[in-house]
Amino acid sequence: DLSTMSDTLKSPNHEDFQALTYWLRAWVGTEIKRRRTKAKITAQVLATRVGVGIGQVFRWEAGTNEATFERLALIADELFCSVGELFPPFTKIRRARRHFNT
């Protein structure tokens, strides 16, 4: 029922999951920006190549928005890496999960 769902959404586990999700978005965004800068590609050029506005690239890089897998694949192609290379190593994810209790 809806009250049970509401209680579940307010639980500490949900908040920890949200914190982990934010951490992961921030990691991916930082990695996109690092690789974009290293490849000497402007945010505008990346935006044009993956079919979004420049603001969306900045939101990804800031970790405030997350890209779909399809967009991540396009981004990775433009940045000469795999989608997996945009994410933290598994050991860091495992450590973060312990930290956030998820």
N, C-alpha and C positions, 0 to 999 in steps of 0.2 A: 504494500500500500504506500501511498505518497508520504505519509509521516515517517515511515521506516526509511524510505529513500532519502528524505530530507535529513534524518539523523545520520545516515551513512555519509552523506555529502559533507557534513560538518565535523566528522570524526577526525582525530589527529592524523590517522593514516591518509585521509584524503588531502589534508594540508601538506603532509610530507610528500605525497605524490606530486602535488602541484609544485612544491619547491624543487623536487628532482626534475620535473618537466622544465621548469624555468632554467635550472642549471644546464640542462642538456641543450635547450634552445640557445642559451648564451654561448655555450661551447661551440656549437655549429656556426653561429653567427660570427664569432671571433675567428674561427678557422676559414670561413668564406672570405672575410676581409683580409686576413693574413695572406691567403693564397692569391686573392685578386690583386693585392698590392705587389706581391712578389712577381706576379705575371705582368705587372705594369698595365693592368686593365682598369679603366675608370669605372666607377659605379654606373655611369650613364651607358657606357658600352656594354657592360654586363647586363644591365636592365634591357637594353634593346635586343641583345642576342637571346635572352631567355623569355622575352615577350611580356615584360612588366614595366611599371614606371620606376623611376629612380628612387622614389620614396619607399617603395616596397623593398628594394635592395638594402636601403639604410635600416629599415625595420628588421629585416632578417639579420643584418650584421649587429644590430643592437640587442637582438634576442627578444624583441617584443612581438614578433610574428614568426610563425614557422612555415617553411616552404613545404609544399606537397612533395611526395616522392618523385613525381614526374618532373617537377621543377628542380629538385635536388640533382636528378640525373642530368638535366640540361646544364645546371651550374657546374657540376663536376666535369662535364665534357669541356666547358669553356675554361675551366681552371686546371685542366690537364691532370685530373686525379679521379679516383673512384668515389662513389657516394660514401662508401665505408671510411675513406680517409678524411671525410668531413666530421666524423664522429670521434669521440674519445675512445682510447683503447679500452677493452673490456675490463681490465684491472681497475681503471679509474671509475668506470661505471659501477662496478661491484663495491668499491670503496664509498662512492657517493650514495649508493643504495643503503649501505650500513649507516652512513651519517644521517640520512633522512628517514631511516627506519621504514623503508618500503620493501 
